[in-house]
């Protein structure tokens, strides 16, 4: 991504202003494509591909009326009922979803033919290939799993990268600390691996704080499969429950008086790397928890670590309008409404490819 930015928009002495949301969406789509299904969407270099355009339709922001309708549906016909309503947003989203499903089904069929044909697929190490080789999934279930991996694995990391760049632009002193740590451990951006970035304490602290402070999915829904109770309250089977990581992650009772401050330092020190100093590891619900928690948590965090490392190592990040108050766009994930316009100033002394 860094190479593509420099190639397409050659940096001047005062840097290049780019729309981070665009680049974040493209690079994370390429990353999850390779890791999850073994396909390079090439979105970084060619954003006009049919897949990328159809996928973008799934990320469309609902209109104000549509969002109101969603809330009304939650209280009446339920979340599933909303998607049966004949709205324009539903029709366009469904058409895009059908395209993505057909694409995923074709990949499953291709991989199955390759396997049955005895072709050499030693290079097929993506998640989908390994899952199919296990024999634990039916074809239709495999299609469902692939779609889940693509959507969940792409959208959330793209959102987190936007918030990370925003935080970098608001806190120049954090950039300095990150750059010193990154450049000390890596000779160039081409040498960075997920395993290596795990050892960088301040980089991990910064990314953990981005994920806590700006959870990409600040609210989600679960449905009770059986009659149960929570905190002494009876919950009938079929009840929709709204879970709010965006509130829990900023709870002062759990995180302390500075819960609403962006502070990577809370993740530094003995016993804080996983808890951030909260009274419980469950105080951070960015990836939820338990058997229904996000199975891609480690992969998503590794993606974010690598992307932040490359950006900070190669560029100084400045917000085009540091005083602008961001509005939040709530669709699949929570992102800055108009994206993040940032000036990337190329820094010497750290090589690319």
WORA-V363494 format. One record per residue. N is the residue number from 1. PHI is phi in whole degrees, 0 to 359 (* if undefined). OMEGA is omega in whole degrees, 0 to 359 (NA if undefined). BURIAL is I if it has 16 or more other C-alpha atoms within 10 Angstrom, else O. Layout:
((N;PHI;OMEGA;BURIAL) (N;PHI;OMEGA;BURIAL))
This chain:
((1;*;180;I) (2;300;178;I) (3;297;182;O) (4;294;178;O) (5;298;181;I) (6;292;182;I) (7;287;184;O) (8;279;179;O) (9;227;185;O) (10;307;183;O) (11;292;173;I) (12;263;182;O) (13;297;180;O) (14;262;175;O) (15;86;182;I) (16;235;178;I) (17;273;181;I) (18;230;174;I) (19;272;185;O) (20;296;182;I) (21;300;179;I) (22;296;182;I) (23;293;180;I) (24;297;179;I) (25;296;183;I) (26;287;184;I) (27;291;180;I) (28;288;175;I) (29;294;177;I) (30;297;182;I) (31;294;181;I) (32;289;177;I) (33;298;180;I) (34;293;184;I) (35;286;187;I) (36;274;186;I) (37;232;177;I) (38;72;180;I) (39;235;177;O) (40;265;180;O) (41;285;177;I) (42;57;183;I) (43;292;179;I) (44;299;184;I) (45;265;181;O) (46;215;183;O) (47;286;184;I) (48;268;180;O) (49;295;182;O) (50;300;181;O) (51;299;182;O) (52;297;180;I) (53;293;178;O) (54;293;180;I) (55;295;179;I) (56;299;179;O) (57;294;177;I) (58;290;183;I) (59;262;182;I) (60;300;178;O) (61;283;178;I) (62;296;176;I) (63;292;178;O) (64;302;179;O) (65;298;180;O) (66;296;179;I) (67;294;176;O) (68;296;180;O) (69;296;177;O) (70;298;180;I) (71;296;178;O) (72;297;180;O) (73;297;179;I) (74;302;183;I) (75;269;184;O) (76;235;186;O) (77;270;178;O) (78;88;183;I) (79;297;180;I) (80;294;180;O) (81;296;179;O) (82;301;184;I) (83;288;176;I) (84;268;180;O) (85;284;185;O) (86;278;179;O) (87;267;179;O) (88;299;181;O) (89;299;178;I) (90;295;181;I) (91;297;182;O) (92;292;179;O) (93;295;180;I) (94;294;178;O) (95;298;178;O) (96;294;179;I) (97;297;178;I) (98;295;178;O) (99;296;180;I) (100;296;179;I) (101;295;178;I) (102;296;178;O) (103;297;180;O) (104;296;180;I) (105;296;179;I) (106;295;178;O) (107;295;178;I) (108;300;179;I) (109;296;179;O) (110;297;181;O) (111;293;179;I) (112;294;179;O) (113;296;179;O) (114;299;181;O) (115;293;181;O) (116;290;181;O) (117;280;178;O) (118;71;180;O) (119;290;181;O) (120;286;180;O) (121;246;182;O) (122;299;182;O) (123;277;183;O) (124;282;181;O) (125;246;179;O) (126;289;185;I) (127;299;182;I) (128;297;180;I) (129;297;180;I) (130;294;179;O) (131;294;179;O) (132;293;180;I) (133;295;181;O) (134;289;181;O) (135;76;185;O) (136;271;185;O) (137;235;171;O) (138;285;181;O) (139;299;182;O) (140;292;177;O) (141;294;178;O) (142;294;176;I) (143;299;179;I) (144;300;181;O) (145;296;181;I) (146;295;179;I) (147;296;178;I) (148;300;180;O) (149;297;182;I) (150;295;184;I) (151;290;182;I) (152;292;183;I) (153;285;181;I) (154;265;190;I) (155;298;184;I) (156;292;180;I) (157;289;177;I) (158;300;178;I) (159;295;181;I) (160;296;179;I) (161;295;177;I) (162;298;180;I) (163;292;178;I) (164;297;179;I) (165;295;177;I) (166;300;179;I) (167;295;178;I) (168;298;180;I) (169;292;180;I) (170;276;185;I) (171;228;182;O) (172;299;181;O) (173;294;177;O) (174;289;176;I) (175;302;182;I) (176;299;179;O) (177;296;179;O) (178;297;183;I) (179;296;178;I) (180;298;181;O) (181;294;183;I) (182;293;183;I) (183;290;177;I) (184;291;184;O) (185;267;183;O) (186;232;180;I) (187;285;180;O) (188;201;181;I) (189;288;182;I) (190;281;183;O) (191;262;188;O) (192;282;175;I) (193;233;181;O) (194;300;181;O) (195;297;183;O) (196;287;183;O) (197;291;178;I) (198;299;183;O) (199;273;182;O) (200;272;189;O) (201;294;183;O) (202;286;176;I) (203;300;178;I) (204;295;180;I) (205;297;180;I) (206;297;182;I) (207;292;175;I) (208;299;181;I) (209;289;174;I) (210;301;182;I) (211;292;178;I) (212;286;188;I) (213;286;180;I) (214;236;181;I) (215;301;183;I) (216;297;175;I) (217;238;186;I) (218;287;176;I) (219;211;178;I) (220;209;186;O) (221;236;172;O) (222;232;180;O) (223;240;179;O) (224;290;180;O) (225;278;179;O) (226;219;171;O) (227;297;181;O) (228;208;177;O) (229;214;177;O) (230;228;180;O) (231;51;178;O) (232;83;180;O) (233;260;180;O) (234;289;179;O) (235;240;181;I) (236;292;174;O) (237;304;179;O) (238;92;180;O) (239;289;175;O) (240;275;181;I) (241;244;179;O) (242;265;179;O) (243;253;188;O) (244;238;174;I) (245;303;180;I) (246;298;177;I) (247;267;181;O) (248;300;183;I) (249;292;180;I) (250;244;182;I) (251;287;182;I) (252;294;177;O) (253;294;181;O) (254;265;189;I) (255;254;182;I) (256;99;186;O) (257;295;181;O) (258;263;184;O) (259;303;183;I) (260;266;176;O) (261;252;177;O) (262;278;186;I) (263;216;177;I) (264;300;183;I) (265;299;181;O) (266;296;181;I) (267;265;181;I) (268;257;179;I) (269;111;183;O) (270;302;175;O) (271;74;184;O) (272;254;185;O) (273;300;181;I) (274;257;185;O) (275;259;184;I) (276;67;180;I) (277;84;178;I) (278;288;183;I) (279;282;178;O) (280;201;175;O) (281;297;180;O) (282;280;176;I) (283;289;179;I) (284;260;184;I) (285;252;180;I) (286;306;180;I) (287;255;186;I) (288;59;183;I) (289;196;178;O) (290;76;184;O) (291;295;179;O) (292;257;177;O) (293;288;182;O) (294;290;181;O) (295;283;181;I) (296;261;184;O) (297;305;183;O) (298;295;180;O) (299;294;181;O) (300;298;180;I) (301;293;178;I) (302;298;176;I) (303;302;183;I) (304;297;179;I) (305;302;182;I) (306;295;182;I) (307;294;178;I) (308;295;180;I) (309;300;181;I) (310;293;182;I) (311;297;183;I) (312;289;178;I) (313;293;184;I) (314;267;189;I) (315;229;162;I) (316;266;186;I) (317;255;176;I) (318;229;176;I) (319;287;179;I) (320;299;178;I) (321;228;185;O) (322;296;182;O) (323;266;182;O) (324;291;177;O) (325;273;184;O) (326;280;169;O) (327;266;185;O) (328;259;175;O) (329;266;182;I) (330;251;174;I) (331;234;173;I) (332;294;179;I) (333;225;179;I) (334;263;182;I) (335;228;174;I) (336;301;187;I) (337;307;182;O) (338;257;182;O) (339;74;178;I) (340;235;176;I) (341;271;184;I) (342;230;175;I) (343;268;179;I) (344;256;183;I) (345;255;183;I) (346;297;179;I) (347;247;179;O) (348;284;173;O) (349;97;179;O) (350;217;189;O) (351;278;170;O) (352;269;181;O) (353;292;NA;O))
